[in-house]
Amino acid sequence: MGESDACRESMADARRRFDAFRRGEIPHREFVYPLRHHTERTDFCPCEMASGGLTRLVLWQLRYTVASFALLLPWSSVKIFLLRRLGAKIGRNVYISPRVWIDPMLPELLTIKDNVLVGVGARIGLHELSIGHFRAGRVVLREGANIGGFALIGPGVEIGRRACVAAAAVVRRDVPPGATILGNPGRIFETRPKEPSA
């Protein structure tokens, strides 16, 4: 068996692992696959679904189109309805403002708990491709989180309960409950005291 056959087997294993990750069968928050270069084909990146056959490509393009269309709509309730149908887990009393962008390739990796506000123009990435790796990560916005306008949240990030992401902040790591994070890169500015338990 040549090196290319070994790479194909490794890629097939990685693709199976990635599909299991997307379905939630793997408990990890992130899936990482090392690359020699960002132009290296991965065969499990949603951008390259053609290798999975015509049916898989058409289904992915349909999901991508529906997710992209949903995010263009001005009505939060319609966006939430369509994102839920695509696998996103979204709680009650959530408001997704106009011009918000949520990675339409992997909406099933997004969880938004109750009472969350996502401000105008905010961006939530669920995967990234760099020179050294492909990475997909679950993003969780806990209860009462407030995401400021034009903030950027990277893959694999959890925003804690009642945390606040300031406008235009870039968040690449978890934000603790009650914290306010601002700037690029995001830095914790203050942490509110925990609410007394009832």
MARBA-3410 file (N, C-alpha, C, O; in Angstrom, 1 decimal):
198
0.9,-1.2,0.0,0.0,0.0,0.0,0.9,1.2,0.0,1.8,1.4,0.9 ~ 0.7,2.1,-1.0,1.5,3.3,-1.1,1.1,4.4,-0.1,0.1,4.3,0.6 ~ 1.9,5.5,-0.2,1.6,6.6,0.8,0.3,7.2,0.5,-0.5,7.6,1.4 ~ -0.1,7.3,-0.8,-1.4,7.9,-1.2,-2.6,7.0,-0.6,-3.6,7.6,-0.2 ~ -2.4,5.7,-0.7,-3.5,4.8,-0.1,-3.6,5.1,1.4,-4.7,5.1,1.9
-2.4,5.2,2.1,-2.5,5.4,3.5,-3.1,6.8,3.8,-3.9,6.9,4.8 ~ -2.9,7.8,3.0,-3.5,9.1,3.2,-5.0,9.0,3.0,-5.8,9.6,3.7 ~ -5.4,8.2,2.0,-6.8,8.1,1.7,-7.5,7.4,2.9,-8.6,7.8,3.3 ~ -6.9,6.3,3.4,-7.5,5.7,4.6,-7.6,6.6,5.8,-8.6,6.7,6.5 ~ -6.5,7.4,6.0,-6.5,8.4,7.1,-7.6,9.4,6.8,-8.3,9.8,7.8
-7.8,9.9,5.6,-8.8,10.9,5.3,-10.2,10.3,5.5,-11.1,11.0,6.0 ~ -10.4,9.0,5.1,-11.7,8.3,5.3,-12.0,8.3,6.8,-13.1,8.5,7.2 ~ -11.0,7.9,7.6,-11.2,7.9,9.0,-11.6,9.2,9.6,-12.5,9.4,10.4 ~ -10.8,10.3,9.1,-11.1,11.6,9.5,-12.5,12.1,9.1,-13.2,12.7,9.9 ~ -12.9,11.7,7.9,-14.3,12.1,7.5,-15.3,11.4,8.3,-16.3,12.0,8.7
-15.1,10.1,8.7,-16.1,9.4,9.5,-16.1,10.1,10.9,-17.2,10.3,11.5 ~ -15.0,10.5,11.4,-14.9,11.1,12.7,-15.6,12.5,12.7,-16.3,12.9,13.6 ~ -15.4,13.2,11.6,-16.0,14.5,11.4,-17.5,14.4,11.3,-18.3,15.2,11.9 ~ -18.0,13.4,10.6,-19.5,13.2,10.5,-20.1,12.9,11.8,-21.1,13.3,12.2 ~ -19.3,12.0,12.6,-19.8,11.7,14.0,-19.8,13.0,14.8,-20.7,13.1,15.7
-18.8,13.8,14.7,-18.7,15.1,15.4,-19.9,15.9,15.1,-20.5,16.5,16.0 ~ -20.2,16.1,13.8,-21.3,16.9,13.4,-22.7,16.4,14.0,-23.5,17.2,14.3 ~ -22.8,15.1,14.1,-24.0,14.5,14.6,-24.1,14.5,16.1,-25.1,14.2,16.7 ~ -23.0,15.0,16.8,-23.0,15.0,18.2,-22.7,13.7,18.9,-22.8,13.6,20.1 ~ -22.1,12.8,18.2,-21.8,11.5,18.8,-20.4,11.5,19.4,-20.1,10.6,20.2
-19.6,12.6,19.2,-18.3,12.8,19.8,-18.5,13.9,20.8,-18.9,15.0,20.3 ~ -18.2,13.8,22.0,-18.5,14.8,23.0,-17.5,16.0,23.0,-17.8,17.0,23.6 ~ -16.5,16.0,22.2,-15.5,17.1,22.2,-16.2,18.3,21.6,-17.1,18.2,20.8 ~ -15.7,19.5,22.0,-16.2,20.7,21.5,-15.6,21.1,20.1,-16.1,21.9,19.4 ~ -14.4,20.6,19.8,-13.7,20.9,18.6,-13.3,19.7,17.8,-13.0,18.6,18.4
-13.3,19.8,16.5,-12.7,18.8,15.6,-11.5,19.5,14.9,-11.7,20.6,14.2 ~ -10.3,18.9,14.9,-9.2,19.5,14.3,-8.5,18.5,13.4,-8.3,17.3,13.8 ~ -8.2,18.9,12.2,-7.5,18.0,11.3,-6.3,18.7,10.7,-6.4,19.8,10.1 ~ -5.1,18.2,11.0,-3.9,18.9,10.6,-3.7,18.9,9.0,-4.0,17.9,8.4 ~ -3.2,20.0,8.5,-2.9,20.1,7.0,-1.5,20.4,6.8,-0.9,21.1,7.6
-1.0,20.0,5.7,0.4,20.4,5.3,0.3,21.8,4.8,1.2,22.6,4.9 ~ -0.8,22.2,4.1,-1.0,23.5,3.6,-2.5,23.7,3.4,-3.3,22.8,3.3 ~ -3.0,25.0,3.4,-4.4,25.2,3.4,-5.0,24.9,2.0,-6.3,24.8,1.9 ~ -4.2,24.6,1.0,-4.8,24.2,-0.3,-4.9,22.7,-0.4,-5.5,22.2,-1.4 ~ -4.5,22.0,0.6,-4.6,20.5,0.7,-6.1,20.1,0.8,-6.8,20.7,1.6
-6.6,19.2,-0.1,-8.0,18.8,0.0,-8.2,18.0,1.2,-7.4,17.1,1.6 ~ -9.4,18.2,1.9,-9.7,17.5,3.1,-10.8,16.4,2.9,-10.8,15.5,3.7 ~ -11.6,16.6,1.9,-12.7,15.7,1.6,-13.8,15.6,2.7,-14.9,15.0,2.5 ~ -13.6,16.3,3.9,-14.7,16.4,4.8,-15.1,17.8,5.1,-16.1,18.1,5.8 ~ -14.4,18.7,4.6,-14.7,20.2,4.7,-16.0,20.4,3.9,-16.1,19.9,2.7
-17.0,21.0,4.4,-18.2,21.3,3.7,-18.0,22.0,2.3,-18.8,21.8,1.4 ~ -16.9,22.7,2.2,-16.6,23.4,1.0,-16.3,22.4,-0.1,-16.3,22.8,-1.3 ~ -15.9,21.2,0.2,-15.5,20.2,-0.7,-16.3,18.9,-0.8,-15.8,17.8,-1.0 ~ -17.6,19.1,-0.6,-18.5,18.0,-0.5,-18.7,17.2,-1.8,-19.3,16.2,-1.9 ~ -18.1,17.8,-2.9,-18.2,17.1,-4.2,-17.6,15.7,-4.2,-18.1,14.8,-4.9
-16.6,15.5,-3.3,-16.0,14.1,-3.2,-17.0,13.1,-2.6,-16.7,11.9,-2.7 ~ -18.1,13.6,-2.0,-19.0,12.6,-1.4,-20.1,12.2,-2.4,-21.0,11.5,-2.0 ~ -20.0,12.6,-3.6,-21.0,12.3,-4.6,-22.0,13.4,-4.8,-22.1,14.3,-4.1 ~ -22.8,13.2,-5.9,-23.7,14.3,-6.3,-24.8,14.6,-5.3,-25.1,15.7,-5.1 ~ -25.3,13.5,-4.7,-26.4,13.7,-3.8,-26.0,14.5,-2.6,-26.6,15.4,-2.1
-24.8,14.1,-2.0,-24.2,14.8,-0.9,-24.0,16.3,-1.2,-24.3,17.2,-0.4 ~ -23.5,16.6,-2.4,-23.2,17.9,-2.8,-24.5,18.7,-3.0,-24.5,19.9,-2.5 ~ -25.5,18.2,-3.6,-26.8,18.9,-3.7,-27.4,19.2,-2.4,-27.9,20.3,-2.2 ~ -27.4,18.2,-1.5,-28.0,18.4,-0.1,-27.2,19.5,0.6,-27.9,20.3,1.3 ~ -25.9,19.4,0.5,-25.1,20.5,1.2,-25.5,21.9,0.6,-25.6,22.8,1.4
-25.5,22.0,-0.7,-25.8,23.3,-1.3,-27.2,23.8,-0.9,-27.4,25.0,-0.8 ~ -28.1,22.8,-0.8,-29.5,23.2,-0.4,-29.5,23.8,1.0,-30.1,24.8,1.3 ~ -28.8,23.0,1.9,-28.7,23.5,3.3,-28.1,24.9,3.4,-28.5,25.7,4.1 ~ -27.0,25.0,2.7,-26.2,26.3,2.7,-27.1,27.4,2.2,-27.1,28.5,2.8 ~ -27.9,27.2,1.1,-28.7,28.2,0.5,-29.8,28.6,1.5,-30.1,29.8,1.7
-30.5,27.6,2.2,-31.5,27.9,3.1,-31.0,28.7,4.3,-31.6,29.7,4.7 ~ -29.8,28.3,4.9,-29.2,29.0,6.0,-28.8,30.4,5.6,-29.1,31.3,6.4 ~ -28.2,30.6,4.4,-27.8,31.9,4.0,-29.1,32.8,3.8,-29.1,34.0,4.2 ~ -30.1,32.2,3.2,-31.4,33.0,3.0,-32.0,33.4,4.3,-32.4,34.5,4.5 ~ -32.0,32.4,5.3,-32.6,32.7,6.6,-32.0,33.9,7.2,-32.7,34.7,7.8
-30.7,34.0,7.1,-29.9,35.0,7.8,-30.1,36.4,7.2,-29.9,37.4,7.8 ~ -30.6,36.4,5.9,-30.9,37.7,5.3,-32.2,38.3,5.7,-32.5,39.5,5.5 ~ -33.1,37.5,6.2,-34.4,37.9,6.6,-34.4,38.9,7.8,-33.6,38.7,8.7 ~ -35.3,39.9,7.8,-35.3,40.8,8.9,-36.0,40.3,10.1,-35.9,40.9,11.2 ~ -36.7,39.2,10.0,-37.5,38.7,11.2,-36.8,37.6,11.9,-36.4,36.6,11.4
-36.5,37.9,13.2,-35.8,37.0,14.0,-36.5,35.6,14.1,-35.8,34.6,14.1 ~ -37.8,35.7,14.3,-38.5,34.4,14.5,-38.4,33.5,13.3,-38.3,32.2,13.5 ~ -38.4,34.0,12.1,-38.2,33.2,10.9,-36.8,32.6,10.8,-36.6,31.5,10.5 ~ -35.8,33.5,11.1,-34.4,33.0,11.1,-34.3,31.8,12.1,-33.7,30.8,11.8 ~ -34.8,32.0,13.3,-34.7,31.0,14.3,-35.4,29.7,13.9,-34.9,28.6,14.1
-36.6,29.8,13.3,-37.3,28.6,12.8,-36.5,27.8,11.8,-36.3,26.6,11.9 ~ -35.9,28.5,10.8,-35.2,27.9,9.8,-33.8,27.3,10.3,-33.4,26.2,9.9 ~ -33.2,28.0,11.2,-31.9,27.5,11.8,-32.2,26.3,12.6,-31.4,25.4,12.6 ~ -33.3,26.3,13.3,-33.6,25.1,14.1,-33.8,23.9,13.1,-33.4,22.7,13.4 ~ -34.5,24.1,12.0,-34.7,23.0,11.1,-33.4,22.5,10.5,-33.3,21.3,10.1
-32.4,23.3,10.5,-31.1,22.9,9.9,-30.2,22.3,11.0,-29.0,22.0,10.8 ~ -30.7,22.2,12.3,-29.9,21.5,13.3,-29.4,22.4,14.4,-28.9,21.9,15.4 ~ -29.5,23.7,14.3,-29.1,24.6,15.4,-30.0,24.4,16.6,-31.2,24.2,16.4 ~ -29.5,24.5,17.8,-30.3,24.3,19.0,-30.5,25.7,19.6,-29.5,26.3,20.1 ~ -31.7,26.2,19.5,-32.0,27.6,19.9,-33.1,27.6,20.9,-34.2,27.0,20.7
-32.9,28.3,22.0,-33.9,28.3,23.1,-35.0,29.3,22.9,-35.2,29.8,21.8 ~ -35.6,29.7,24.0,-36.7,30.7,24.0,-36.2,32.1,24.2,-35.2,32.3,24.8 ~ -37.1,33.0,23.7,-36.8,34.4,23.9,-35.4,34.8,23.4,-34.7,35.6,24.1 ~ -35.1,34.3,22.2,-33.8,34.7,21.6,-34.1,35.7,20.5,-35.1,35.5,19.7 ~ -33.2,36.7,20.4,-33.4,37.6,19.3,-32.1,37.7,18.5,-31.0,38.0,19.0
-32.2,37.4,17.2,-31.1,37.5,16.2,-31.4,38.7,15.3,-32.3,38.7,14.5 ~ -30.5,39.8,15.5,-30.7,41.0,14.8,-30.5,40.9,13.3,-30.0,39.9,12.9 ~ -30.9,41.9,12.6,-30.6,42.0,11.2,-29.1,42.0,10.9,-28.3,42.4,11.7 ~ -28.7,41.4,9.8,-27.3,41.4,9.2,-26.4,40.6,10.1,-25.2,40.7,9.9 ~ -26.9,39.7,11.0,-26.1,38.7,11.7,-25.7,37.7,10.7,-26.5,37.2,9.9
-24.4,37.2,10.8,-23.9,36.1,10.0,-23.6,34.9,10.9,-22.7,35.1,11.8 ~ -24.2,33.8,10.6,-23.9,32.6,11.3,-23.4,31.6,10.3,-24.1,31.4,9.3 ~ -22.3,31.0,10.5,-21.7,30.1,9.5,-22.7,29.2,8.9,-23.2,28.3,9.6 ~ -23.1,29.3,7.6,-24.2,28.5,7.1,-23.8,27.1,6.7,-24.6,26.3,6.3 ~ -22.5,26.8,6.8,-22.0,25.5,6.4,-22.3,24.4,7.5,-22.5,23.3,7.2
-22.3,24.9,8.8,-22.4,23.9,9.9,-23.3,24.4,11.0,-22.9,24.4,12.2 ~ -24.6,24.8,10.7,-25.4,25.3,11.7,-25.7,24.4,12.9,-26.1,24.8,13.9 ~ -25.6,23.1,12.6,-25.8,22.1,13.7,-24.8,22.2,14.8,-25.0,21.6,15.9 ~ -23.8,23.0,14.7,-22.8,23.1,15.7,-23.1,24.3,16.7,-22.3,24.6,17.6 ~ -24.2,25.0,16.4,-24.6,26.2,17.2,-25.6,25.8,18.2,-26.6,25.2,17.9
-25.4,26.3,19.5,-26.4,26.2,20.5,-26.5,27.6,21.1,-25.6,28.2,21.6 ~ -27.8,28.1,21.1,-28.1,29.4,21.8,-29.2,29.1,22.8,-30.3,28.6,22.5 ~ -28.8,29.4,24.1,-29.8,29.1,25.2,-30.8,30.2,25.3,-30.8,31.1,24.4 ~ -31.7,30.2,26.3,-32.7,31.2,26.5,-32.2,32.6,26.7,-31.1,32.8,27.3 ~ -33.0,33.6,26.3,-32.8,35.0,26.7,-31.5,35.5,26.1,-30.9,36.3,26.8
-31.2,35.2,24.9,-29.9,35.7,24.3,-30.2,36.7,23.3,-31.2,36.6,22.5 ~ -29.4,37.8,23.2,-29.5,38.8,22.2,-28.2,38.8,21.4,-27.1,38.8,21.9 ~ -28.4,38.6,20.0,-27.3,38.7,19.1,-27.4,40.0,18.3,-28.4,40.1,17.5 ~ -26.5,40.9,18.5,-26.6,42.3,18.0,-26.3,42.4,16.5,-25.8,41.4,15.8 ~ -26.7,43.5,15.9,-26.6,43.8,14.5,-25.2,43.5,14.0,-24.2,43.9,14.5
-25.2,42.7,12.9,-23.9,42.5,12.2,-22.9,41.6,12.9,-21.8,41.4,12.4 ~ -23.3,40.9,14.0,-22.4,40.0,14.7,-22.1,38.8,13.8,-22.9,38.5,12.9 ~ -21.0,38.2,14.0,-20.5,37.1,13.2,-20.2,35.9,14.1,-19.5,36.0,15.1 ~ -20.7,34.7,13.7,-20.4,33.5,14.5,-19.9,32.5,13.5,-20.6,32.0,12.7 ~ -18.6,32.2,13.7,-17.9,31.2,12.8,-17.9,29.8,13.5,-17.7,29.7,14.7
-18.2,28.8,12.7,-18.3,27.4,13.2,-17.2,26.5,12.6,-17.1,25.4,13.0 ~ -16.5,27.1,11.7,-15.3,26.3,11.1,-14.3,27.3,10.6,-14.6,28.5,10.3 ~ -13.1,26.9,10.5,-12.0,27.7,9.9,-11.0,26.9,9.2,-10.8,25.7,9.6 ~ -10.3,27.4,8.2,-9.3,26.7,7.5,-8.0,27.6,7.6,-8.1,28.8,7.0 ~ -7.0,27.2,8.2,-5.7,27.9,8.2,-4.7,27.2,7.5,-4.9,26.1,6.9
-3.5,27.7,7.4,-2.4,27.0,6.7,-2.1,25.7,7.3,-1.8,24.7,6.6 ~ -2.2,25.6,8.7,-1.8,24.3,9.3,-2.9,23.4,9.7,-2.7,22.2,10.1 ~ -4.2,23.8,9.6,-5.3,22.9,10.1,-6.6,23.3,9.6,-6.9,24.5,9.2 ~ -7.6,22.4,9.5,-9.0,22.6,9.4,-9.6,22.4,10.8,-9.2,21.4,11.5 ~ -10.4,23.4,11.2,-11.0,23.2,12.6,-12.5,23.6,12.5,-12.8,24.6,11.9
-13.3,22.8,13.2,-14.7,23.1,13.3,-14.9,23.0,14.8,-14.4,22.2,15.5 ~ -15.8,23.9,15.3,-16.1,23.9,16.8,-17.5,24.3,17.1,-18.1,25.1,16.4 ~ -18.0,23.7,18.1,-19.3,24.0,18.6,-19.2,25.4,19.3,-18.3,25.7,20.1 ~ -20.2,26.2,19.1,-20.3,27.5,19.7,-21.6,27.5,20.6,-22.7,27.1,20.1 ~ -21.4,27.8,21.9,-22.5,27.8,22.8,-22.7,29.2,23.4,-21.7,29.8,24.0
-23.9,29.8,23.3,-24.2,31.1,23.9,-25.1,30.7,25.1,-26.3,30.4,24.8 ~ -24.6,30.9,26.3,-25.4,30.5,27.5,-26.5,31.5,27.8,-26.6,32.5,27.2 ~ -27.4,31.1,28.7,-28.6,31.9,29.1,-28.2,33.4,29.4,-27.3,33.7,30.1 ~ -29.0,34.2,28.8,-28.8,35.7,29.1,-27.6,36.3,28.5,-27.4,37.5,28.8 ~ -26.9,35.7,27.6,-25.7,36.3,27.0,-26.1,37.4,26.1,-27.2,37.4,25.5
-25.3,38.4,26.0,-25.5,39.6,25.1,-24.3,39.7,24.1,-23.2,40.0,24.6 ~ -24.6,39.5,22.9,-23.5,39.6,21.9,-23.7,41.0,21.2,-24.7,41.2,20.5 ~ -22.7,41.9,21.3,-22.8,43.2,20.8,-22.7,43.2,19.2,-22.2,42.3,18.6 ~ -23.1,44.3,18.7,-23.1,44.5,17.2,-21.7,44.3,16.7,-20.7,44.9,17.2 ~ -21.6,43.7,15.6,-20.3,43.5,14.8,-19.2,42.7,15.6,-18.1,42.8,15.2
-19.6,42.0,16.6,-18.7,41.2,17.3,-18.4,39.9,16.5,-19.2,39.6,15.6 ~ -17.2,39.3,16.7,-16.9,38.1,16.0,-16.6,37.0,17.0,-15.7,37.2,17.9 ~ -17.3,35.9,16.9,-17.1,34.8,17.8,-16.5,33.6,16.9,-17.2,33.2,16.0 ~ -15.4,33.1,17.3,-14.7,32.0,16.6,-15.3,30.6,16.9,-16.0,30.5,17.9 ~ -14.9,29.6,16.2,-15.4,28.3,16.4,-14.9,27.7,17.8,-13.7,28.0,18.2
-15.7,26.9,18.4,-15.3,26.3,19.7,-15.4,27.1,20.9,-14.9,26.8,21.9 ~ -16.0,28.3,20.8,-16.1,29.3,21.9,-17.4,29.1,22.7,-18.5,28.8,22.1 ~ -17.4,29.2,24.0,-18.5,29.2,24.8,-18.6,30.6,25.5,-17.7,31.0,26.2 ~ -19.8,31.2,25.4,-20.0,32.5,26.0,-20.9,32.2,27.3,-22.0,31.7,27.1 ~ -20.4,32.5,28.4,-21.0,32.1,29.7,-22.3,32.8,29.9,-22.7,33.8,29.3
-23.0,32.3,30.9,-24.3,32.8,31.4,-24.2,34.3,31.7,-23.3,34.7,32.5 ~ -25.1,35.1,31.2,-25.2,36.6,31.4,-23.9,37.3,31.1,-23.6,38.4,31.6 ~ -23.0,36.7,30.2,-21.8,37.4,29.8,-22.2,38.4,28.7,-23.2,38.3,28.0 ~ -21.3,39.4,28.5,-21.5,40.4,27.5,-20.3,40.5,26.6,-19.2,40.7,27.1 ~ -20.5,40.4,25.3,-19.5,40.6,24.4,-19.7,42.0,23.8,-20.7,42.2,23.2
-18.7,42.9,24.0,-18.9,44.2,23.5,-18.9,44.3,22.0,-18.5,43.4,21.3 ~ -19.4,45.4,21.5,-19.5,45.7,20.1,-18.1,45.6,19.5,-17.1,46.1,20.0 ~ -18.0,44.9,18.4,-16.8,44.7,17.6,-15.7,43.9,18.3,-14.6,43.9,17.8 ~ -16.0,43.3,19.4,-15.0,42.4,20.1,-14.7,41.2,19.2,-15.6,40.7,18.5 ~ -13.5,40.7,19.3,-13.1,39.4,18.6,-12.9,38.4,19.7,-11.9,38.5,20.5
-13.7,37.3,19.7,-13.6,36.4,20.8,-13.2,35.0,20.3,-13.8,34.4,19.4 ~ -12.0,34.6,20.7,-11.4,33.3,20.3,-11.3,32.3,21.4,-10.7,31.2,21.2 ~ -11.7,32.7,22.6,-11.6,31.8,23.8,-12.9,32.0,24.6,-13.6,32.9,24.4 ~ -13.1,31.0,25.5,-14.3,31.1,26.3,-14.4,32.3,27.2,-13.4,32.9,27.6 ~ -15.7,32.8,27.4,-15.9,33.9,28.2,-16.7,33.4,29.4,-17.7,32.8,29.3
-16.1,33.7,30.6,-16.8,33.2,31.9,-18.1,33.8,32.1,-18.4,34.9,31.6 ~ -19.0,33.2,32.9,-20.3,33.7,33.2,-20.1,35.1,33.9,-19.3,35.4,34.7 ~ -21.0,36.0,33.4,-21.1,37.4,34.0,-20.0,38.3,33.5,-20.0,39.5,34.0 ~ -19.1,37.9,32.7,-17.9,38.7,32.3,-18.3,39.6,31.1,-19.2,39.3,30.4 ~ -17.6,40.7,31.0,-17.7,41.6,29.8,-16.4,41.5,29.1,-15.3,41.7,29.7
-16.4,41.2,27.8,-15.2,41.1,27.0,-15.2,42.1,25.9,-16.2,42.3,25.2 ~ -14.1,42.8,25.7,-14.0,43.8,24.6,-12.7,43.8,24.0,-11.7,43.3,24.5 ~ -12.6,44.4,22.8,-11.4,44.6,22.1,-11.0,43.4,21.1,-11.8,42.5,21.0 ~ -9.9,43.6,20.4,-9.3,42.6,19.5,-7.9,42.5,19.7,-7.1,43.4,19.4 ~ -7.4,41.4,20.3,-8.2,40.2,20.7,-9.0,40.6,22.0,-8.7,41.5,22.7
-10.1,39.8,22.1,-11.0,40.1,23.2,-10.3,39.9,24.6,-9.6,38.9,24.8 ~ -10.5,40.9,25.5,-10.0,40.8,26.8,-11.1,41.0,27.8,-12.0,41.8,27.6 ~ -11.0,40.3,28.9,-12.1,40.5,30.0,-11.9,41.8,30.6,-10.8,42.1,31.2 ~ -13.0,42.6,30.6,-12.9,44.0,31.2,-13.4,44.0,32.6,-12.8,44.6,33.5 ~ -14.5,43.2,32.9,-15.0,43.1,34.2,-15.9,41.9,34.3,-16.3,41.3,33.3
-16.1,41.5,35.6,-17.0,40.3,35.8,-18.0,40.7,36.8,-17.6,41.1,37.9 ~ -19.2,40.6,36.5,-20.3,40.9,37.5,-20.4,39.9,38.5,-20.1,38.7,38.3 ~ -20.7,40.3,39.7,-20.9,39.2,40.8,-22.0,38.3,40.4,-23.0,38.7,39.7 ~ -21.9,37.1,40.9,-23.0,36.1,40.6,-24.3,36.5,41.3,-24.3,37.1,42.4 ~ -25.4,36.2,40.7,-26.7,36.4,41.3,-26.9,35.6,42.5,-26.5,34.4,42.5
-27.5,36.1,43.6,-27.7,35.3,44.7,-28.7,34.2,44.3,-29.7,34.5,43.6 ~ -28.5,33.0,44.8,-29.5,31.9,44.5,-30.8,32.1,45.3,-30.7,32.5,46.4 ~ -31.9,31.8,44.6,-33.2,32.0,45.3,-33.5,30.9,46.2,-34.6,30.9,46.8
END
